[in-house]
Amino acid sequence: MAALIGAEAVDNATTEATVEAHAAAQPKSSEPFMRGLWSAAHRIVSPRTLLGAVQYASPAYSDCVSHFDLRGASRRVAVTIDDAPSDAALMHRTLDALRDAGVTATFFVVANFCRDAERLATLRRAVAEGHELGNHMCDDASSQSMSESEFRGALALCDELIASLDASWRSRPFRWFRPPQGYMASHMKRALAEFGYSCALADIFPLDTEVRSVDWLVDFVASKTQPGSIILLHAPDVRETDRGKKHERQNNADVFPKLFPRLRESFELGSLSDLAAEHESILEAELSAAASAGNESLDAPAAPRSTFASWFSAPAPAS
């Protein structure tokens, strides 16, 4: 673990990063086509409908949550940021945008991105400022083809890293896992249950891994978000993958200062655990009201708190 997180981890999480800021990435020639195709796909079928069908058809996804069904007046949504920590200067800009907007988020951590002490320090700052961490495995690559023992080992390694950064990690009511690239398998589901993880997907993904137009990304997320949404964003970064592909996501750092204030005009923003806790509170209130009225049609969910698939179709309270 010491080798993974670096022997010279920086303790002062609020120290300004000294890495030179990256110049804005220019849009790819294919970007207008990608944006049009992505928008058209959302008009044809909503992500909530599509992900519900996937959960129904594939047992591996049955315990994953893509959104929460918030009935009533709640306007809560969850902000999640994948592939953290990224370049230290860009991560500090991300944290600054969250701080300035008064928003807490869930950062999904890739363990091998923590070898650099400056990057690791940004996660310490995130925890100190009230954000939560989630497990995104050790590498930014699908875990679906791993053997069960390989998956358990990598899951445990990232889990140990997060526990070293967040003293409350082991006692949290929710501990979140997001499968890299979104792919699940039955053996992954078994391991997650044994480790006590809840699997989080998302119903809002603006394709910010490919699209570089800041205004389009902001407009897309703002127009698609609904109460109970889980918004999936990516940490701004510039890096080359093991396969030689270069990720130029530095423009995402310019998205956040525009997006978070705009979303706050219509929604309450918070972490995944904030959203899950509010969902639980709503369910408990509905069950209590139904019990008081002698209504036996609204039954408590059979699934434990760490699984949510059966909650989406809970009947609405009687009018």
ZADO-1210 file (C-alpha; in nm, 4 decimals, padded with zeros to 6 digits):
<atoms>
<atom x="00.0000" y="00.0000" z="00.0000" code="MET" pos="1"/>
<atom x="00.2832" y="00.2416" z="00.0805" code="ALA" pos="2"/>
<atom x="00.4198" y="00.1961" z="-00.2687" code="ALA" pos="3"/>
<atom x="00.0766" y="00.2595" z="-00.4161" code="LEU" pos="4"/>
<atom x="-00.0040" y="00.5826" z="-00.2368" code="ILE" pos="5"/>
<atom x="00.3524" y="00.7164" z="-00.2410" code="GLY" pos="6"/>
<atom x="00.6060" y="00.7545" z="00.0343" code="ALA" pos="7"/>
<atom x="00.5903" y="01.1341" z="00.0277" code="GLU" pos="8"/>
<atom x="00.2167" y="01.1980" z="00.0421" code="ALA" pos="9"/>
<atom x="00.1368" y="01.5639" z="00.0903" code="VAL" pos="10"/>
<atom x="-00.0510" y="01.6272" z="00.4162" code="ASP" pos="11"/>
<atom x="-00.1644" y="01.9818" z="00.3454" code="ASN" pos="12"/>
<atom x="-00.4650" y="01.9139" z="00.1242" code="ALA" pos="13"/>
<atom x="-00.5425" y="02.2799" z="00.0648" code="THR" pos="14"/>
<atom x="-00.2028" y="02.3603" z="-00.0843" code="THR" pos="15"/>
<atom x="-00.2346" y="02.5128" z="-00.4298" code="GLU" pos="16"/>
<atom x="-00.1145" y="02.2805" z="-00.7057" code="ALA" pos="17"/>
<atom x="00.1928" y="02.4031" z="-00.8856" code="THR" pos="18"/>
<atom x="00.1378" y="02.2067" z="-01.2035" code="VAL" pos="19"/>
<atom x="00.0989" y="02.4393" z="-01.4987" code="GLU" pos="20"/>
<atom x="-00.2575" y="02.4632" z="-01.6267" code="ALA" pos="21"/>
<atom x="-00.3285" y="02.2886" z="-01.9546" code="HIS" pos="22"/>
<atom x="-00.4463" y="02.4767" z="-02.2586" code="ALA" pos="23"/>
<atom x="-00.8037" y="02.4117" z="-02.3687" code="ALA" pos="24"/>
<atom x="-00.8481" y="02.1123" z="-02.5967" code="ALA" pos="25"/>
<atom x="-00.9894" y="02.1833" z="-02.9416" code="GLN" pos="26"/>
<atom x="-01.3053" y="01.9947" z="-03.0480" code="PRO" pos="27"/>
<atom x="-01.2519" y="01.6886" z="-03.2626" code="LYS" pos="28"/>
<atom x="-01.3769" y="01.7004" z="-03.6200" code="SER" pos="29"/>
<atom x="-01.6228" y="01.4217" z="-03.5338" code="SER" pos="30"/>
<atom x="-01.7677" y="01.6051" z="-03.2337" code="GLU" pos="31"/>
<atom x="-02.0788" y="01.7559" z="-03.4020" code="PRO" pos="32"/>
<atom x="-02.1750" y="01.4082" z="-03.5221" code="PHE" pos="33"/>
<atom x="-02.1171" y="01.2555" z="-03.1760" code="MET" pos="34"/>
<atom x="-02.3221" y="01.5267" z="-03.0064" code="ARG" pos="35"/>
<atom x="-02.6075" y="01.4853" z="-03.2523" code="GLY" pos="36"/>
<atom x="-02.6067" y="01.1071" z="-03.2218" code="LEU" pos="37"/>
<atom x="-02.5974" y="01.1207" z="-02.8403" code="TRP" pos="38"/>
<atom x="-02.8864" y="01.3674" z="-02.8283" code="SER" pos="39"/>
<atom x="-03.0903" y="01.1597" z="-03.0752" code="ALA" pos="40"/>
<atom x="-03.0357" y="00.8437" z="-02.8707" code="ALA" pos="41"/>
<atom x="-03.1778" y="01.0185" z="-02.5635" code="HIS" pos="42"/>
<atom x="-03.4856" y="01.1232" z="-02.7602" code="ARG" pos="43"/>
<atom x="-03.5462" y="00.7651" z="-02.8718" code="ILE" pos="44"/>
<atom x="-03.5205" y="00.6062" z="-02.5273" code="VAL" pos="45"/>
<atom x="-03.4505" y="00.7571" z="-02.1875" code="SER" pos="46"/>
<atom x="-03.1505" y="00.6249" z="-01.9945" code="PRO" pos="47"/>
<atom x="-03.3796" y="00.5316" z="-01.7056" code="ARG" pos="48"/>
<atom x="-03.5887" y="00.3103" z="-01.9317" code="THR" pos="49"/>
<atom x="-03.2833" y="00.1585" z="-02.0973" code="LEU" pos="50"/>
<atom x="-03.1028" y="00.0890" z="-01.7707" code="LEU" pos="51"/>
<atom x="-03.4195" y="-00.0590" z="-01.6235" code="GLY" pos="52"/>
<atom x="-03.4339" y="-00.3016" z="-01.9154" code="ALA" pos="53"/>
<atom x="-03.0682" y="-00.3932" z="-01.8663" code="VAL" pos="54"/>
<atom x="-03.1311" y="-00.4607" z="-01.4979" code="GLN" pos="55"/>
<atom x="-03.4270" y="-00.6791" z="-01.5842" code="TYR" pos="56"/>
<atom x="-03.2439" y="-00.8742" z="-01.8547" code="ALA" pos="57"/>
<atom x="-02.9043" y="-00.9172" z="-01.6861" code="SER" pos="58"/>
<atom x="-02.8799" y="-01.0528" z="-01.3291" code="PRO" pos="59"/>
<atom x="-02.5326" y="-00.8980" z="-01.2965" code="ALA" pos="60"/>
<atom x="-02.6909" y="-00.5507" z="-01.2951" code="TYR" pos="61"/>
<atom x="-02.9948" y="-00.6269" z="-01.0810" code="SER" pos="62"/>
<atom x="-02.8551" y="-00.4677" z="-00.7654" code="ASP" pos="63"/>
<atom x="-02.7145" y="-00.1569" z="-00.9364" code="CYS" pos="64"/>
<atom x="-02.8793" y="00.1810" z="-00.8978" code="VAL" pos="65"/>
<atom x="-02.8963" y="00.4277" z="-01.1866" code="SER" pos="66"/>
<atom x="-03.1250" y="00.6845" z="-01.0210" code="HIS" pos="67"/>
<atom x="-03.3638" y="00.7157" z="-00.7289" code="PHE" pos="68"/>
<atom x="-03.7395" y="00.7499" z="-00.7579" code="ASP" pos="69"/>
<atom x="-03.8051" y="01.0608" z="-00.5496" code="LEU" pos="70"/>
<atom x="-04.1758" y="01.1220" z="-00.5234" code="ARG" pos="71"/>
<atom x="-04.3117" y="01.4425" z="-00.3806" code="GLY" pos="72"/>
<atom x="-04.1370" y="01.7752" z="-00.3664" code="ALA" pos="73"/>
<atom x="-03.7758" y="01.6555" z="-00.3377" code="SER" pos="74"/>
<atom x="-03.5349" y="01.8037" z="-00.5920" code="ARG" pos="75"/>
<atom x="-03.2247" y="01.6155" z="-00.4779" code="ARG" pos="76"/>
<atom x="-02.9693" y="01.4881" z="-00.7336" code="VAL" pos="77"/>
<atom x="-02.6243" y="01.3324" z="-00.6927" code="ALA" pos="78"/>
<atom x="-02.3031" y="01.4659" z="-00.8448" code="VAL" pos="79"/>
<atom x="-02.0451" y="01.1932" z="-00.9119" code="THR" pos="80"/>
<atom x="-01.7013" y="01.2405" z="-01.0661" code="ILE" pos="81"/>
<atom x="-01.5140" y="00.9416" z="-01.2110" code="ASP" pos="82"/>
<atom x="-01.1427" y="00.8711" z="-01.2613" code="ASP" pos="83"/>
<atom x="-01.0111" y="01.0606" z="-00.9617" code="ALA" pos="84"/>
<atom x="-00.7579" y="01.1807" z="-00.8783" code="PRO" pos="85"/>
<atom x="-00.6579" y="01.3497" z="-01.1995" code="SER" pos="86"/>
<atom x="-00.3886" y="01.6086" z="-01.2704" code="ASP" pos="87"/>
<atom x="-00.3420" y="01.7977" z="-00.9435" code="ALA" pos="88"/>
<atom x="-00.3945" y="02.1476" z="-01.0850" code="ALA" pos="89"/>
<atom x="-00.7138" y="02.0391" z="-01.2607" code="LEU" pos="90"/>
<atom x="-00.8380" y="01.8526" z="-00.9525" code="MET" pos="91"/>
<atom x="-00.7890" y="02.1622" z="-00.7402" code="HIS" pos="92"/>
<atom x="-00.9916" y="02.3615" z="-00.9935" code="ARG" pos="93"/>
<atom x="-01.2648" y="02.0986" z="-00.9667" code="THR" pos="94"/>
<atom x="-01.2651" y="02.1194" z="-00.5875" code="LEU" pos="95"/>
<atom x="-01.2658" y="02.4994" z="-00.6066" code="ASP" pos="96"/>
<atom x="-01.5768" y="02.4888" z="-00.8295" code="ALA" pos="97"/>
<atom x="-01.7550" y="02.2545" z="-00.5874" code="LEU" pos="98"/>
<atom x="-01.6571" y="02.4706" z="-00.2906" code="ARG" pos="99"/>
<atom x="-01.7674" y="02.7930" z="-00.4567" code="ASP" pos="100"/>
<atom x="-02.1061" y="02.6421" z="-00.5467" code="ALA" pos="101"/>
<atom x="-02.1529" y="02.4859" z="-00.2027" code="GLY" pos="102"/>
<atom x="-02.1797" y="02.1342" z="-00.3478" code="VAL" pos="103"/>
<atom x="-02.0562" y="01.8010" z="-00.2128" code="THR" pos="104"/>
<atom x="-01.9870" y="01.5185" z="-00.4567" code="ALA" pos="105"/>
<atom x="-01.8817" y="01.1549" z="-00.4781" code="THR" pos="106"/>
<atom x="-01.5383" y="01.1003" z="-00.6327" code="PHE" pos="107"/>
<atom x="-01.4802" y="00.7526" z="-00.7761" code="PHE" pos="108"/>
<atom x="-01.1180" y="00.6665" z="-00.7140" code="VAL" pos="109"/>
<atom x="-00.8854" y="00.4726" z="-00.9462" code="VAL" pos="110"/>
<atom x="-00.6125" y="00.3399" z="-00.7161" code="ALA" pos="111"/>
<atom x="-00.3294" y="00.3503" z="-00.9687" code="ASN" pos="112"/>
<atom x="-00.3938" y="00.7212" z="-01.0259" code="PHE" pos="113"/>
<atom x="-00.2815" y="00.7789" z="-00.6651" code="CYS" pos="114"/>
<atom x="00.0864" y="00.6980" z="-00.7141" code="ARG" pos="115"/>
<atom x="00.1653" y="01.0686" z="-00.7493" code="ASP" pos="116"/>
<atom x="00.1798" y="01.2496" z="-00.4138" code="ALA" pos="117"/>
<atom x="00.0285" y="01.5718" z="-00.5501" code="GLU" pos="118"/>
<atom x="-00.2663" y="01.3838" z="-00.6976" code="ARG" pos="119"/>
<atom x="-00.3150" y="01.1961" z="-00.3717" code="LEU" pos="120"/>
<atom x="-00.3185" y="01.5251" z="-00.1806" code="ALA" pos="121"/>
<atom x="-00.6225" y="01.6371" z="-00.3793" code="THR" pos="122"/>
<atom x="-00.8195" y="01.3402" z="-00.2431" code="LEU" pos="123"/>
<atom x="-00.7165" y="01.4351" z="00.1098" code="ARG" pos="124"/>
<atom x="-00.8484" y="01.7837" z="00.0383" code="ARG" pos="125"/>
<atom x="-01.1711" y="01.6356" z="-00.1018" code="ALA" pos="126"/>
<atom x="-01.2323" y="01.4336" z="00.2145" code="VAL" pos="127"/>
<atom x="-01.1465" y="01.7320" z="00.4361" code="ALA" pos="128"/>
<atom x="-01.4048" y="01.9425" z="00.2487" code="GLU" pos="129"/>
<atom x="-01.6840" y="01.6895" z="00.2989" code="GLY" pos="130"/>
<atom x="-01.6829" y="01.4972" z="-00.0281" code="HIS" pos="131"/>
<atom x="-01.7127" y="01.1205" z="-00.0295" code="GLU" pos="132"/>
<atom x="-01.4982" y="00.8664" z="-00.2123" code="LEU" pos="133"/>
<atom x="-01.6084" y="00.5592" z="-00.4037" code="GLY" pos="134"/>
<atom x="-01.4310" y="00.2530" z="-00.5411" code="ASN" pos="135"/>
<atom x="-01.3537" y="00.2579" z="-00.9149" code="HIS" pos="136"/>
<atom x="-01.0957" y="-00.0240" z="-00.8990" code="MET" pos="137"/>
<atom x="-00.7203" y="-00.0033" z="-00.9610" code="CYS" pos="138"/>
<atom x="-00.7158" y="00.0650" z="-01.3354" code="ASP" pos="139"/>
<atom x="-00.9316" y="00.2570" z="-01.5797" code="ASP" pos="140"/>
<atom x="-01.0252" y="-00.0619" z="-01.7639" code="ALA" pos="141"/>
<atom x="-01.3190" y="-00.3009" z="-01.7582" code="SER" pos="142"/>
<atom x="-01.3138" y="-00.5556" z="-01.4746" code="SER" pos="143"/>
<atom x="-01.5616" y="-00.7832" z="-01.6499" code="GLN" pos="144"/>
<atom x="-01.2981" y="-01.0247" z="-01.7829" code="SER" pos="145"/>
<atom x="-01.1173" y="-01.0596" z="-01.4490" code="MET" pos="146"/>
<atom x="-01.1413" y="-01.3864" z="-01.2613" code="SER" pos="147"/>
<atom x="-01.3303" y="-01.3681" z="-00.9353" code="GLU" pos="148"/>
<atom x="-01.0094" y="-01.3842" z="-00.7321" code="SER" pos="149"/>
<atom x="-00.8468" y="-01.1112" z="-00.9438" code="GLU" pos="150"/>
<atom x="-01.1507" y="-00.8895" z="-00.9027" code="PHE" pos="151"/>
<atom x="-01.1630" y="-00.9401" z="-00.5274" code="ARG" pos="152"/>
<atom x="-00.7941" y="-00.8563" z="-00.4965" code="GLY" pos="153"/>
<atom x="-00.8212" y="-00.5339" z="-00.6951" code="ALA" pos="154"/>
<atom x="-01.1419" y="-00.4344" z="-00.5179" code="LEU" pos="155"/>
<atom x="-00.9769" y="-00.4892" z="-00.1794" code="ALA" pos="156"/>
<atom x="-00.6677" y="-00.2898" z="-00.2785" code="LEU" pos="157"/>
<atom x="-00.8701" y="00.0161" z="-00.3769" code="CYS" pos="158"/>
<atom x="-01.0862" y="-00.0306" z="-00.0682" code="ASP" pos="159"/>
<atom x="-00.7768" y="-00.0253" z="00.1524" code="GLU" pos="160"/>
<atom x="-00.6534" y="00.2903" z="-00.0174" code="LEU" pos="161"/>
<atom x="-00.9839" y="00.4701" z="00.0399" code="ILE" pos="162"/>
<atom x="-00.9865" y="00.3604" z="00.4049" code="ALA" pos="163"/>
<atom x="-00.6405" y="00.5164" z="00.4447" code="SER" pos="164"/>
<atom x="-00.7764" y="00.8482" z="00.3139" code="LEU" pos="165"/>
<atom x="-01.1145" y="00.8543" z="00.4889" code="ASP" pos="166"/>
<atom x="-01.1247" y="00.7460" z="00.8530" code="ALA" pos="167"/>
<atom x="-01.5044" y="00.7059" z="00.8344" code="SER" pos="168"/>
<atom x="-01.4940" y="00.4714" z="00.5348" code="TRP" pos="169"/>
<atom x="-01.5533" y="00.1440" z="00.7206" code="ARG" pos="170"/>
<atom x="-01.8444" y="00.2829" z="00.9205" code="SER" pos="171"/>
<atom x="-02.0286" y="00.4602" z="00.6402" code="ARG" pos="172"/>
<atom x="-02.3914" y="00.3488" z="00.5874" code="PRO" pos="173"/>
<atom x="-02.3254" y="00.3416" z="00.2115" code="PHE" pos="174"/>
<atom x="-02.0024" y="00.2467" z="00.0377" code="ARG" pos="175"/>
<atom x="-02.0183" y="00.2930" z="-00.3375" code="TRP" pos="176"/>
<atom x="-01.8662" y="00.1039" z="-00.6280" code="PHE" pos="177"/>
<atom x="-01.8856" y="00.2036" z="-00.9933" code="ARG" pos="178"/>
<atom x="-01.7755" y="-00.0544" z="-01.2498" code="PRO" pos="179"/>
<atom x="-01.5055" y="00.0822" z="-01.4819" code="PRO" pos="180"/>
<atom x="-01.6581" y="00.1479" z="-01.8248" code="GLN" pos="181"/>
<atom x="-01.9940" y="00.0338" z="-01.6837" code="GLY" pos="182"/>
<atom x="-01.9464" y="-00.3404" z="-01.7353" code="TYR" pos="183"/>
<atom x="-02.0644" y="-00.5860" z="-01.4689" code="MET" pos="184"/>
<atom x="-02.0463" y="-00.9648" z="-01.4310" code="ALA" pos="185"/>
<atom x="-02.2133" y="-01.2069" z="-01.1900" code="SER" pos="186"/>
<atom x="-01.8921" y="-01.2797" z="-00.9993" code="HIS" pos="187"/>
<atom x="-01.8421" y="-00.9049" z="-00.9496" code="MET" pos="188"/>
<atom x="-02.1906" y="-00.8782" z="-00.8029" code="LYS" pos="189"/>
<atom x="-02.1179" y="-01.1568" z="-00.5540" code="ARG" pos="190"/>
<atom x="-01.7952" y="-00.9941" z="-00.4387" code="ALA" pos="191"/>
<atom x="-01.9567" y="-00.6531" z="-00.4003" code="LEU" pos="192"/>
<atom x="-02.2285" y="-00.7990" z="-00.1796" code="ALA" pos="193"/>
<atom x="-01.9723" y="-00.9676" z="00.0427" code="GLU" pos="194"/>
<atom x="-01.7701" y="-00.6461" z="00.0747" code="PHE" pos="195"/>
<atom x="-02.0844" y="-00.4481" z="00.1564" code="GLY" pos="196"/>
<atom x="-02.0762" y="-00.2269" z="-00.1521" code="TYR" pos="197"/>
<atom x="-02.3655" y="-00.0678" z="-00.3391" code="SER" pos="198"/>
<atom x="-02.3198" y="-00.0469" z="-00.7164" code="CYS" pos="199"/>
<atom x="-02.3891" y="00.2922" z="-00.8755" code="ALA" pos="200"/>
<atom x="-02.4452" y="00.3572" z="-01.2442" code="LEU" pos="201"/>
<atom x="-02.6032" y="00.6847" z="-01.3646" code="ALA" pos="202"/>
<atom x="-02.8886" y="00.8225" z="-01.5730" code="ASP" pos="203"/>
<atom x="-02.7055" y="01.1424" z="-01.6761" code="ILE" pos="204"/>
<atom x="-02.3844" y="01.1019" z="-01.8772" code="PHE" pos="205"/>
<atom x="-02.2929" y="01.3894" z="-02.1118" code="PRO" pos="206"/>
<atom x="-02.0216" y="01.2027" z="-02.3036" code="LEU" pos="207"/>
<atom x="-01.7618" y="01.4281" z="-02.1445" code="ASP" pos="208"/>
<atom x="-01.4916" y="01.1719" z="-02.2204" code="THR" pos="209"/>
<atom x="-01.5153" y="01.2707" z="-02.5864" code="GLU" pos="210"/>
<atom x="-01.7028" y="01.6008" z="-02.6198" code="VAL" pos="211"/>
<atom x="-01.4952" y="01.9134" z="-02.5590" code="ARG" pos="212"/>
<atom x="-01.7563" y="02.1845" z="-02.6085" code="SER" pos="213"/>
<atom x="-01.8050" y="02.3311" z="-02.2610" code="VAL" pos="214"/>
<atom x="-02.1356" y="02.5041" z="-02.3340" code="ASP" pos="215"/>
<atom x="-02.2859" y="02.1915" z="-02.4937" code="TRP" pos="216"/>
<atom x="-02.1877" y="01.9773" z="-02.1961" code="LEU" pos="217"/>
<atom x="-02.3417" y="02.2254" z="-01.9525" code="VAL" pos="218"/>
<atom x="-02.6630" y="02.2538" z="-02.1553" code="ASP" pos="219"/>
<atom x="-02.6929" y="01.8762" z="-02.1960" code="PHE" pos="220"/>
<atom x="-02.6644" y="01.7999" z="-01.8243" code="VAL" pos="221"/>
<atom x="-02.8897" y="02.0885" z="-01.7213" code="ALA" pos="222"/>
<atom x="-03.1604" y="01.9879" z="-01.9684" code="SER" pos="223"/>
<atom x="-03.1599" y="01.6141" z="-01.8889" code="LYS" pos="224"/>
<atom x="-03.1326" y="01.6170" z="-01.5088" code="THR" pos="225"/>
<atom x="-03.4419" y="01.5188" z="-01.3106" code="GLN" pos="226"/>
<atom x="-03.5089" y="01.4798" z="-00.9374" code="PRO" pos="227"/>
<atom x="-03.3318" y="01.1634" z="-00.8240" code="GLY" pos="228"/>
<atom x="-03.0769" y="01.1718" z="-01.1059" code="SER" pos="229"/>
<atom x="-02.7240" y="01.0438" z="-01.0661" code="ILE" pos="230"/>
<atom x="-02.4978" y="01.2660" z="-01.2766" code="ILE" pos="231"/>
<atom x="-02.1789" y="01.1029" z="-01.4050" code="LEU" pos="232"/>
<atom x="-01.8968" y="01.3444" z="-01.4849" code="LEU" pos="233"/>
<atom x="-01.5255" y="01.2821" z="-01.5342" code="HIS" pos="234"/>
<atom x="-01.2356" y="01.4426" z="-01.3578" code="ALA" pos="235"/>
<atom x="-01.0524" y="01.6774" z="-01.5962" code="PRO" pos="236"/>
<atom x="-00.7221" y="01.5287" z="-01.7000" code="ASP" pos="237"/>
<atom x="-00.4608" y="01.4937" z="-01.9718" code="VAL" pos="238"/>
<atom x="-00.2999" y="01.1514" z="-01.9826" code="ARG" pos="239"/>
<atom x="-00.2085" y="00.8642" z="-02.2092" code="GLU" pos="240"/>
<atom x="-00.3525" y="00.5179" z="-02.1500" code="THR" pos="241"/>
<atom x="-00.1583" y="00.1910" z="-02.1552" code="ASP" pos="242"/>
<atom x="-00.3019" y="00.1345" z="-02.5015" code="ARG" pos="243"/>
<atom x="-00.1547" y="00.4598" z="-02.6306" code="GLY" pos="244"/>
<atom x="-00.4816" y="00.6561" z="-02.6404" code="LYS" pos="245"/>
<atom x="-00.4515" y="01.0136" z="-02.5196" code="LYS" pos="246"/>
<atom x="-00.7248" y="01.1496" z="-02.2969" code="HIS" pos="247"/>
<atom x="-00.7652" y="01.5260" z="-02.3271" code="GLU" pos="248"/>
<atom x="-01.0390" y="01.6058" z="-02.0786" code="ARG" pos="249"/>
<atom x="-00.8991" y="01.9310" z="-01.9410" code="GLN" pos="250"/>
<atom x="-01.2024" y="02.1229" z="-02.0687" code="ASN" pos="251"/>
<atom x="-01.4139" y="01.9530" z="-01.8010" code="ASN" pos="252"/>
<atom x="-01.2515" y="02.1885" z="-01.5513" code="ALA" pos="253"/>
<atom x="-01.4305" y="02.4739" z="-01.7296" code="ASP" pos="254"/>
<atom x="-01.7619" y="02.2872" z="-01.7257" code="VAL" pos="255"/>
<atom x="-01.7957" y="02.2659" z="-01.3483" code="PHE" pos="256"/>
<atom x="-01.7946" y="02.6395" z="-01.2578" code="PRO" pos="257"/>
<atom x="-02.0772" y="02.6934" z="-01.5087" code="LYS" pos="258"/>
<atom x="-02.2710" y="02.3716" z="-01.4446" code="LEU" pos="259"/>
<atom x="-02.2985" y="02.3590" z="-01.0663" code="PHE" pos="260"/>
<atom x="-02.4504" y="02.7082" z="-01.0160" code="PRO" pos="261"/>
<atom x="-02.6922" y="02.6448" z="-01.3028" code="ARG" pos="262"/>
<atom x="-02.8070" y="02.3129" z="-01.1566" code="LEU" pos="263"/>
<atom x="-02.8491" y="02.4709" z="-00.8158" code="ARG" pos="264"/>
<atom x="-03.1141" y="02.7008" z="-00.9620" code="GLU" pos="265"/>
<atom x="-03.3455" y="02.3976" z="-00.9934" code="SER" pos="266"/>
<atom x="-03.2034" y="02.1178" z="-00.7768" code="PHE" pos="267"/>
<atom x="-03.0425" y="02.0310" z="-00.4461" code="GLU" pos="268"/>
<atom x="-02.6992" y="01.8913" z="-00.5264" code="LEU" pos="269"/>
<atom x="-02.5077" y="01.6448" z="-00.3121" code="GLY" pos="270"/>
<atom x="-02.3266" y="01.3145" z="-00.2943" code="SER" pos="271"/>
<atom x="-02.4625" y="00.9702" z="-00.3719" code="LEU" pos="272"/>
<atom x="-02.5058" y="00.9024" z="-00.0022" code="SER" pos="273"/>
<atom x="-02.7016" y="01.2265" z="00.0377" code="ASP" pos="274"/>
<atom x="-02.9383" y="01.1143" z="-00.2374" code="LEU" pos="275"/>
<atom x="-02.9696" y="00.7589" z="-00.1043" code="ALA" pos="276"/>
<atom x="-03.0402" y="00.8846" z="00.2475" code="ALA" pos="277"/>
<atom x="-03.3127" y="01.1179" z="00.1200" code="GLU" pos="278"/>
<atom x="-03.4673" y="00.8313" z="-00.0752" code="HIS" pos="279"/>
<atom x="-03.4713" y="00.6187" z="00.2393" code="GLU" pos="280"/>
<atom x="-03.6308" y="00.9018" z="00.4331" code="SER" pos="281"/>
<atom x="-03.9075" y="00.9381" z="00.1734" code="ILE" pos="282"/>
<atom x="-03.9770" y="00.5648" z="00.1762" code="LEU" pos="283"/>
<atom x="-03.9882" y="00.5531" z="00.5542" code="GLU" pos="284"/>
<atom x="-04.2315" y="00.8459" z="00.5644" code="ALA" pos="285"/>
<atom x="-04.4561" y="00.6805" z="00.3056" code="GLU" pos="286"/>
<atom x="-04.4531" y="00.3501" z="00.4924" code="LEU" pos="287"/>
<atom x="-04.5296" y="00.5237" z="00.8194" code="SER" pos="288"/>
<atom x="-04.8182" y="00.7166" z="00.6651" code="ALA" pos="289"/>
<atom x="-04.9559" y="00.4017" z="00.5045" code="ALA" pos="290"/>
<atom x="-04.9342" y="00.2128" z="00.8339" code="ALA" pos="291"/>
<atom x="-05.1119" y="00.4933" z="01.0167" code="SER" pos="292"/>
<atom x="-05.3889" y="00.4878" z="00.7571" code="ALA" pos="293"/>
<atom x="-05.4164" y="00.1097" z="00.7769" code="GLY" pos="294"/>
<atom x="-05.3047" y="00.0745" z="00.4161" code="ASN" pos="295"/>
<atom x="-05.1373" y="-00.2628" z="00.3745" code="GLU" pos="296"/>
<atom x="-05.0769" y="-00.2254" z="-00.0008" code="SER" pos="297"/>
<atom x="-04.7521" y="-00.0333" z="00.0507" code="LEU" pos="298"/>
<atom x="-04.5076" y="-00.2954" z="00.1698" code="ASP" pos="299"/>
<atom x="-04.1531" y="-00.2349" z="00.2851" code="ALA" pos="300"/>
<atom x="-03.8896" y="-00.3326" z="00.0287" code="PRO" pos="301"/>
<atom x="-03.7735" y="-00.6907" z="00.0682" code="ALA" pos="302"/>
<atom x="-03.4189" y="-00.5994" z="-00.0385" code="ALA" pos="303"/>
<atom x="-03.1632" y="-00.4821" z="00.2176" code="PRO" pos="304"/>
<atom x="-03.0578" y="-00.1191" z="00.2178" code="ARG" pos="305"/>
<atom x="-02.7493" y="-00.1869" z="00.0058" code="SER" pos="306"/>
<atom x="-02.9608" y="-00.2969" z="-00.2910" code="THR" pos="307"/>
<atom x="-03.2020" y="-00.0705" z="-00.4739" code="PHE" pos="308"/>
<atom x="-03.3329" y="-00.2427" z="-00.7854" code="ALA" pos="309"/>
<atom x="-03.6674" y="-00.3368" z="-00.6298" code="SER" pos="310"/>
<atom x="-03.7250" y="00.0137" z="-00.4992" code="TRP" pos="311"/>
<atom x="-03.7776" y="00.1789" z="-00.8379" code="PHE" pos="312"/>
<atom x="-04.1181" y="00.0202" z="-00.8852" code="SER" pos="313"/>
<atom x="-04.2469" y="00.0732" z="-00.5310" code="ALA" pos="314"/>
<atom x="-04.6156" y="00.1695" z="-00.5574" code="PRO" pos="315"/>
<atom x="-04.7079" y="00.5296" z="-00.5123" code="ALA" pos="316"/>
<atom x="-04.8932" y="00.6164" z="-00.1913" code="PRO" pos="317"/>
<atom x="-05.2706" y="00.5995" z="-00.2127" code="ALA" pos="318"/>
<atom x="-05.4344" y="00.9323" z="-00.2851" code="SER" pos="319"/>
</atoms>
